[in-house]
Amino acid sequence: MMIAMEIKAVVDRIENGYAILKPEGYVMEICIPANTTDKKYSRGENITLSINGDDENNG
């Protein structure tokens, strides 16, 4: 079975080359590279992370 999840987040800050994200409804931080070949993230930017996976290997 395929699992899909969307996380809406805002870029809280840029630290050591990483964008630190604060997701809506979660008490955690997510970090992603701040500069990629396709995108340069900046503070205050709203983004949506799409996560797709397969639950067959989850026990």
HTML snippet that shows the backbone in 3Dmol.js (N, CA, C, O; Angstrom):
<script src="https://3Dmol.org/build/3Dmol-min.js"></script>
<div id="view" style="width:600px;height:400px;position:relative"></div>
<script>
const pdb = `
ATOM      1  N   MET A   1       0.843  -1.179   0.000  1.00  0.00           N
ATOM      2  CA  MET A   1       0.000   0.000   0.000  1.00  0.00           C
ATOM      3  C   MET A   1       0.889   1.243   0.000  1.00  0.00           C
ATOM      4  O   MET A   1       1.893   1.289   0.710  1.00  0.00           O
ATOM      5  N   MET A   2       0.529   2.232  -0.780  1.00  0.00           N
ATOM      6  CA  MET A   2       1.288   3.470  -0.878  1.00  0.00           C
ATOM      7  C   MET A   2       0.759   4.481   0.142  1.00  0.00           C
ATOM      8  O   MET A   2      -0.452   4.660   0.271  1.00  0.00           O
ATOM      9  N   ILE A   3       1.654   5.131   0.853  1.00  0.00           N
ATOM     10  CA  ILE A   3       1.296   6.142   1.843  1.00  0.00           C
ATOM     11  C   ILE A   3       1.750   7.495   1.319  1.00  0.00           C
ATOM     12  O   ILE A   3       2.868   7.624   0.821  1.00  0.00           O
ATOM     13  N   ALA A   4       0.892   8.506   1.428  1.00  0.00           N
ATOM     14  CA  ALA A   4       1.254   9.864   1.016  1.00  0.00           C
ATOM     15  C   ALA A   4       0.920  10.818   2.159  1.00  0.00           C
ATOM     16  O   ALA A   4      -0.082  10.654   2.856  1.00  0.00           O
ATOM     17  N   MET A   5       1.772  11.805   2.333  1.00  0.00           N
ATOM     18  CA  MET A   5       1.588  12.769   3.412  1.00  0.00           C
ATOM     19  C   MET A   5       2.044  14.139   2.927  1.00  0.00           C
ATOM     20  O   MET A   5       3.050  14.247   2.226  1.00  0.00           O
ATOM     21  N   GLU A   6       1.315  15.174   3.291  1.00  0.00           N
ATOM     22  CA  GLU A   6       1.709  16.549   2.974  1.00  0.00           C
ATOM     23  C   GLU A   6       1.919  17.301   4.274  1.00  0.00           C
ATOM     24  O   GLU A   6       1.094  17.229   5.184  1.00  0.00           O
ATOM     25  N   ILE A   7       3.023  18.023   4.355  1.00  0.00           N
ATOM     26  CA  ILE A   7       3.323  18.839   5.530  1.00  0.00           C
ATOM     27  C   ILE A   7       3.492  20.276   5.062  1.00  0.00           C
ATOM     28  O   ILE A   7       4.345  20.569   4.224  1.00  0.00           O
ATOM     29  N   LYS A   8       2.676  21.170   5.609  1.00  0.00           N
ATOM     30  CA  LYS A   8       2.810  22.593   5.313  1.00  0.00           C
ATOM     31  C   LYS A   8       3.717  23.204   6.372  1.00  0.00           C
ATOM     32  O   LYS A   8       3.557  22.941   7.564  1.00  0.00           O
ATOM     33  N   ALA A   9       4.670  24.019   5.931  1.00  0.00           N
ATOM     34  CA  ALA A   9       5.653  24.581   6.856  1.00  0.00           C
ATOM     35  C   ALA A   9       6.081  25.965   6.392  1.00  0.00           C
ATOM     36  O   ALA A   9       5.854  26.353   5.247  1.00  0.00           O
ATOM     37  N   VAL A  10       6.701  26.696   7.302  1.00  0.00           N
ATOM     38  CA  VAL A  10       7.283  27.995   6.999  1.00  0.00           C
ATOM     39  C   VAL A  10       8.774  27.919   7.315  1.00  0.00           C
ATOM     40  O   VAL A  10       9.177  27.260   8.273  1.00  0.00           O
ATOM     41  N   VAL A  11       9.586  28.591   6.509  1.00  0.00           N
ATOM     42  CA  VAL A  11      11.023  28.652   6.766  1.00  0.00           C
ATOM     43  C   VAL A  11      11.232  29.612   7.937  1.00  0.00           C
ATOM     44  O   VAL A  11      11.030  30.820   7.806  1.00  0.00           O
ATOM     45  N   ASP A  12      11.636  29.065   9.072  1.00  0.00           N
ATOM     46  CA  ASP A  12      11.836  29.850  10.290  1.00  0.00           C
ATOM     47  C   ASP A  12      13.156  30.621  10.249  1.00  0.00           C
ATOM     48  O   ASP A  12      13.230  31.781  10.655  1.00  0.00           O
ATOM     49  N   ARG A  13      14.209  29.939   9.741  1.00  0.00           N
ATOM     50  CA  ARG A  13      15.525  30.584   9.693  1.00  0.00           C
ATOM     51  C   ARG A  13      16.444  29.779   8.777  1.00  0.00           C
ATOM     52  O   ARG A  13      16.137  28.645   8.410  1.00  0.00           O
ATOM     53  N   ILE A  14      17.561  30.375   8.419  1.00  0.00           N
ATOM     54  CA  ILE A  14      18.608  29.707   7.653  1.00  0.00           C
ATOM     55  C   ILE A  14      19.806  29.558   8.580  1.00  0.00           C
ATOM     56  O   ILE A  14      20.264  30.537   9.170  1.00  0.00           O
ATOM     57  N   GLU A  15      20.320  28.326   8.711  1.00  0.00           N
ATOM     58  CA  GLU A  15      21.415  28.035   9.635  1.00  0.00           C
ATOM     59  C   GLU A  15      22.399  27.072   8.990  1.00  0.00           C
ATOM     60  O   GLU A  15      22.011  25.976   8.585  1.00  0.00           O
ATOM     61  N   ASN A  16      23.649  27.457   8.888  1.00  0.00           N
ATOM     62  CA  ASN A  16      24.704  26.585   8.365  1.00  0.00           C
ATOM     63  C   ASN A  16      24.351  25.936   7.027  1.00  0.00           C
ATOM     64  O   ASN A  16      24.640  24.761   6.802  1.00  0.00           O
ATOM     65  N   GLY A  17      23.723  26.711   6.146  1.00  0.00           N
ATOM     66  CA  GLY A  17      23.375  26.208   4.821  1.00  0.00           C
ATOM     67  C   GLY A  17      22.080  25.419   4.749  1.00  0.00           C
ATOM     68  O   GLY A  17      21.752  24.862   3.702  1.00  0.00           O
ATOM     69  N   TYR A  18      21.336  25.363   5.854  1.00  0.00           N
ATOM     70  CA  TYR A  18      20.069  24.635   5.879  1.00  0.00           C
ATOM     71  C   TYR A  18      18.914  25.565   6.197  1.00  0.00           C
ATOM     72  O   TYR A  18      19.047  26.489   6.999  1.00  0.00           O
ATOM     73  N   ALA A  19      17.770  25.310   5.556  1.00  0.00           N
ATOM     74  CA  ALA A  19      16.532  26.007   5.892  1.00  0.00           C
ATOM     75  C   ALA A  19      15.870  25.211   7.007  1.00  0.00           C
ATOM     76  O   ALA A  19      15.607  24.018   6.854  1.00  0.00           O
ATOM     77  N   ILE A  20      15.603  25.872   8.130  1.00  0.00           N
ATOM     78  CA  ILE A  20      14.958  25.225   9.271  1.00  0.00           C
ATOM     79  C   ILE A  20      13.466  25.538   9.170  1.00  0.00           C
ATOM     80  O   ILE A  20      13.048  26.694   9.223  1.00  0.00           O
ATOM     81  N   LEU A  21      12.676  24.472   9.023  1.00  0.00           N
ATOM     82  CA  LEU A  21      11.241  24.608   8.807  1.00  0.00           C
ATOM     83  C   LEU A  21      10.474  24.355  10.089  1.00  0.00           C
ATOM     84  O   LEU A  21      10.842  23.488  10.882  1.00  0.00           O
ATOM     85  N   LYS A  22       9.405  25.117  10.292  1.00  0.00           N
ATOM     86  CA  LYS A  22       8.466  24.908  11.396  1.00  0.00           C
ATOM     87  C   LYS A  22       7.154  24.449  10.775  1.00  0.00           C
ATOM     88  O   LYS A  22       6.425  25.267  10.215  1.00  0.00           O
ATOM     89  N   PRO A  23       6.835  23.155  10.861  1.00  0.00           N
ATOM     90  CA  PRO A  23       5.605  22.646  10.266  1.00  0.00           C
ATOM     91  C   PRO A  23       4.366  23.043  11.067  1.00  0.00           C
ATOM     92  O   PRO A  23       4.409  23.127  12.294  1.00  0.00           O
ATOM     93  N   GLU A  24       3.265  23.286  10.359  1.00  0.00           N
ATOM     94  CA  GLU A  24       1.987  23.594  10.997  1.00  0.00           C
ATOM     95  C   GLU A  24       1.465  22.352  11.704  1.00  0.00           C
ATOM     96  O   GLU A  24       1.415  21.274  11.112  1.00  0.00           O
ATOM     97  N   GLY A  25       1.075  22.496  12.969  1.00  0.00           N
ATOM     98  CA  GLY A  25       0.462  21.398  13.703  1.00  0.00           C
ATOM     99  C   GLY A  25       1.419  20.362  14.257  1.00  0.00           C
ATOM    100  O   GLY A  25       0.975  19.342  14.783  1.00  0.00           O
ATOM    101  N   TYR A  26       2.730  20.595  14.154  1.00  0.00           N
ATOM    102  CA  TYR A  26       3.723  19.660  14.678  1.00  0.00           C
ATOM    103  C   TYR A  26       4.690  20.410  15.586  1.00  0.00           C
ATOM    104  O   TYR A  26       5.054  21.551  15.301  1.00  0.00           O
ATOM    105  N   VAL A  27       5.107  19.773  16.676  1.00  0.00           N
ATOM    106  CA  VAL A  27       6.087  20.366  17.573  1.00  0.00           C
ATOM    107  C   VAL A  27       7.443  19.767  17.222  1.00  0.00           C
ATOM    108  O   VAL A  27       7.956  18.908  17.940  1.00  0.00           O
ATOM    109  N   MET A  28       8.013  20.222  16.121  1.00  0.00           N
ATOM    110  CA  MET A  28       9.318  19.746  15.670  1.00  0.00           C
ATOM    111  C   MET A  28       9.855  20.725  14.644  1.00  0.00           C
ATOM    112  O   MET A  28       9.155  21.638  14.206  1.00  0.00           O
ATOM    113  N   GLU A  29      11.091  20.522  14.275  1.00  0.00           N
ATOM    114  CA  GLU A  29      11.711  21.283  13.193  1.00  0.00           C
ATOM    115  C   GLU A  29      12.198  20.298  12.143  1.00  0.00           C
ATOM    116  O   GLU A  29      12.584  19.173  12.461  1.00  0.00           O
ATOM    117  N   ILE A  30      12.176  20.728  10.907  1.00  0.00           N
ATOM    118  CA  ILE A  30      12.680  19.939   9.792  1.00  0.00           C
ATOM    119  C   ILE A  30      13.747  20.780   9.115  1.00  0.00           C
ATOM    120  O   ILE A  30      13.558  21.983   8.935  1.00  0.00           O
ATOM    121  N   CYS A  31      14.855  20.177   8.739  1.00  0.00           N
ATOM    122  CA  CYS A  31      15.867  20.947   8.021  1.00  0.00           C
ATOM    123  C   CYS A  31      16.098  20.341   6.642  1.00  0.00           C
ATOM    124  O   CYS A  31      16.161  19.124   6.474  1.00  0.00           O
ATOM    125  N   ILE A  32      16.221  21.228   5.670  1.00  0.00           N
ATOM    126  CA  ILE A  32      16.491  20.852   4.290  1.00  0.00           C
ATOM    127  C   ILE A  32      17.574  21.786   3.768  1.00  0.00           C
ATOM    128  O   ILE A  32      17.737  22.880   4.308  1.00  0.00           O
ATOM    129  N   PRO A  33      18.313  21.398   2.747  1.00  0.00           N
ATOM    130  CA  PRO A  33      19.318  22.309   2.191  1.00  0.00           C
ATOM    131  C   PRO A  33      18.666  23.630   1.755  1.00  0.00           C
ATOM    132  O   PRO A  33      17.627  23.621   1.094  1.00  0.00           O
ATOM    133  N   ALA A  34      19.270  24.751   2.123  1.00  0.00           N
ATOM    134  CA  ALA A  34      18.703  26.062   1.800  1.00  0.00           C
ATOM    135  C   ALA A  34      18.875  26.417   0.332  1.00  0.00           C
ATOM    136  O   ALA A  34      18.065  27.156  -0.228  1.00  0.00           O
ATOM    137  N   ASN A  35      19.920  25.899  -0.292  1.00  0.00           N
ATOM    138  CA  ASN A  35      20.176  26.177  -1.703  1.00  0.00           C
ATOM    139  C   ASN A  35      20.299  24.865  -2.462  1.00  0.00           C
ATOM    140  O   ASN A  35      21.128  24.019  -2.127  1.00  0.00           O
ATOM    141  N   THR A  36      19.473  24.702  -3.481  1.00  0.00           N
ATOM    142  CA  THR A  36      19.583  23.545  -4.361  1.00  0.00           C
ATOM    143  C   THR A  36      19.749  24.077  -5.783  1.00  0.00           C
ATOM    144  O   THR A  36      19.705  25.288  -6.002  1.00  0.00           O
ATOM    145  N   THR A  37      19.935  23.201  -6.723  1.00  0.00           N
ATOM    146  CA  THR A  37      20.078  23.651  -8.110  1.00  0.00           C
ATOM    147  C   THR A  37      18.781  24.250  -8.627  1.00  0.00           C
ATOM    148  O   THR A  37      18.797  25.051  -9.561  1.00  0.00           O
ATOM    149  N   ASP A  38      17.643  23.865  -8.023  1.00  0.00           N
ATOM    150  CA  ASP A  38      16.337  24.355  -8.481  1.00  0.00           C
ATOM    151  C   ASP A  38      15.780  25.508  -7.658  1.00  0.00           C
ATOM    152  O   ASP A  38      14.956  26.271  -8.162  1.00  0.00           O
ATOM    153  N   LYS A  39      16.204  25.657  -6.406  1.00  0.00           N
ATOM    154  CA  LYS A  39      15.527  26.569  -5.491  1.00  0.00           C
ATOM    155  C   LYS A  39      16.476  27.112  -4.437  1.00  0.00           C
ATOM    156  O   LYS A  39      17.399  26.426  -3.998  1.00  0.00           O
ATOM    157  N   LYS A  40      16.233  28.363  -4.035  1.00  0.00           N
ATOM    158  CA  LYS A  40      16.913  28.967  -2.894  1.00  0.00           C
ATOM    159  C   LYS A  40      15.827  29.412  -1.912  1.00  0.00           C
ATOM    160  O   LYS A  40      15.030  30.298  -2.219  1.00  0.00           O
ATOM    161  N   TYR A  41      15.802  28.797  -0.740  1.00  0.00           N
ATOM    162  CA  TYR A  41      14.772  29.100   0.247  1.00  0.00           C
ATOM    163  C   TYR A  41      15.161  30.328   1.067  1.00  0.00           C
ATOM    164  O   TYR A  41      16.343  30.585   1.295  1.00  0.00           O
ATOM    165  N   SER A  42      14.148  31.086   1.510  1.00  0.00           N
ATOM    166  CA  SER A  42      14.402  32.271   2.317  1.00  0.00           C
ATOM    167  C   SER A  42      13.452  32.308   3.510  1.00  0.00           C
ATOM    168  O   SER A  42      12.384  31.696   3.489  1.00  0.00           O
ATOM    169  N   ARG A  43      13.855  33.029   4.540  1.00  0.00           N
ATOM    170  CA  ARG A  43      13.093  33.125   5.789  1.00  0.00           C
ATOM    171  C   ARG A  43      11.680  33.650   5.508  1.00  0.00           C
ATOM    172  O   ARG A  43      11.497  34.590   4.735  1.00  0.00           O
ATOM    173  N   GLY A  44      10.690  33.026   6.150  1.00  0.00           N
ATOM    174  CA  GLY A  44       9.307  33.445   6.021  1.00  0.00           C
ATOM    175  C   GLY A  44       8.554  32.795   4.865  1.00  0.00           C
ATOM    176  O   GLY A  44       7.340  32.960   4.743  1.00  0.00           O
ATOM    177  N   GLU A  45       9.261  32.066   4.026  1.00  0.00           N
ATOM    178  CA  GLU A  45       8.634  31.425   2.871  1.00  0.00           C
ATOM    179  C   GLU A  45       7.782  30.233   3.312  1.00  0.00           C
ATOM    180  O   GLU A  45       8.200  29.442   4.158  1.00  0.00           O
ATOM    181  N   ASN A  46       6.593  30.112   2.736  1.00  0.00           N
ATOM    182  CA  ASN A  46       5.710  28.973   2.999  1.00  0.00           C
ATOM    183  C   ASN A  46       5.974  27.897   1.963  1.00  0.00           C
ATOM    184  O   ASN A  46       6.048  28.174   0.766  1.00  0.00           O
ATOM    185  N   ILE A  47       6.115  26.663   2.436  1.00  0.00           N
ATOM    186  CA  ILE A  47       6.349  25.552   1.508  1.00  0.00           C
ATOM    187  C   ILE A  47       5.494  24.356   1.923  1.00  0.00           C
ATOM    188  O   ILE A  47       5.020  24.286   3.057  1.00  0.00           O
ATOM    189  N   THR A  48       5.303  23.433   1.010  1.00  0.00           N
ATOM    190  CA  THR A  48       4.604  22.186   1.281  1.00  0.00           C
ATOM    191  C   THR A  48       5.533  21.038   0.919  1.00  0.00           C
ATOM    192  O   THR A  48       6.036  20.964  -0.203  1.00  0.00           O
ATOM    193  N   LEU A  49       5.757  20.144   1.873  1.00  0.00           N
ATOM    194  CA  LEU A  49       6.565  18.952   1.640  1.00  0.00           C
ATOM    195  C   LEU A  49       5.620  17.797   1.324  1.00  0.00           C
ATOM    196  O   LEU A  49       4.662  17.560   2.060  1.00  0.00           O
ATOM    197  N   SER A  50       5.876  17.096   0.262  1.00  0.00           N
ATOM    198  CA  SER A  50       5.100  15.903  -0.098  1.00  0.00           C
ATOM    199  C   SER A  50       5.973  14.693   0.161  1.00  0.00           C
ATOM    200  O   SER A  50       7.088  14.601  -0.353  1.00  0.00           O
ATOM    201  N   ILE A  51       5.464  13.760   0.961  1.00  0.00           N
ATOM    202  CA  ILE A  51       6.207  12.566   1.315  1.00  0.00           C
ATOM    203  C   ILE A  51       5.409  11.358   0.843  1.00  0.00           C
ATOM    204  O   ILE A  51       4.247  11.187   1.213  1.00  0.00           O
ATOM    205  N   ASN A  52       6.030  10.538   0.039  1.00  0.00           N
ATOM    206  CA  ASN A  52       5.396   9.316  -0.451  1.00  0.00           C
ATOM    207  C   ASN A  52       6.223   8.131   0.014  1.00  0.00           C
ATOM    208  O   ASN A  52       7.453   8.191   0.020  1.00  0.00           O
ATOM    209  N   GLY A  53       5.563   7.067   0.398  1.00  0.00           N
ATOM    210  CA  GLY A  53       6.290   5.888   0.848  1.00  0.00           C
ATOM    211  C   GLY A  53       5.472   4.626   0.666  1.00  0.00           C
ATOM    212  O   GLY A  53       4.301   4.664   0.288  1.00  0.00           O
ATOM    213  N   ASP A  54       6.111   3.528   0.940  1.00  0.00           N
ATOM    214  CA  ASP A  54       5.500   2.217   0.827  1.00  0.00           C
ATOM    215  C   ASP A  54       5.549   1.583   2.214  1.00  0.00           C
ATOM    216  O   ASP A  54       6.629   1.442   2.787  1.00  0.00           O
ATOM    217  N   ASP A  55       4.403   1.202   2.759  1.00  0.00           N
ATOM    218  CA  ASP A  55       4.372   0.665   4.123  1.00  0.00           C
ATOM    219  C   ASP A  55       4.662  -0.831   4.206  1.00  0.00           C
ATOM    220  O   ASP A  55       4.538  -1.403   5.289  1.00  0.00           O
ATOM    221  N   GLU A  56       5.036  -1.481   3.126  1.00  0.00           N
ATOM    222  CA  GLU A  56       5.321  -2.909   3.148  1.00  0.00           C
ATOM    223  C   GLU A  56       6.511  -3.261   4.024  1.00  0.00           C
ATOM    224  O   GLU A  56       6.575  -4.372   4.552  1.00  0.00           O
ATOM    225  N   ASN A  57       7.460  -2.337   4.193  1.00  0.00           N
ATOM    226  CA  ASN A  57       8.664  -2.620   4.982  1.00  0.00           C
ATOM    227  C   ASN A  57       8.570  -2.090   6.403  1.00  0.00           C
ATOM    228  O   ASN A  57       9.590  -1.993   7.086  1.00  0.00           O
ATOM    229  N   ASN A  58       7.382  -1.747   6.865  1.00  0.00           N
ATOM    230  CA  ASN A  58       7.217  -1.166   8.200  1.00  0.00           C
ATOM    231  C   ASN A  58       6.705  -2.175   9.225  1.00  0.00           C
ATOM    232  O   ASN A  58       6.032  -1.791  10.181  1.00  0.00           O
ATOM    233  N   GLY A  59       7.009  -3.439   9.044  1.00  0.00           N
ATOM    234  CA  GLY A  59       6.681  -4.441  10.040  1.00  0.00           C
ATOM    235  C   GLY A  59       5.390  -5.084   9.802  1.00  0.00           C
ATOM    236  O   GLY A  59       4.983  -5.956  10.570  1.00  0.00           O
TER     237      GLY A  59
END
`;
const viewer = $3Dmol.createViewer("view");
viewer.addModel(pdb, "pdb");
viewer.setStyle({}, {cartoon: {color: "spectrum"}});
viewer.zoomTo();
viewer.render();
</script>
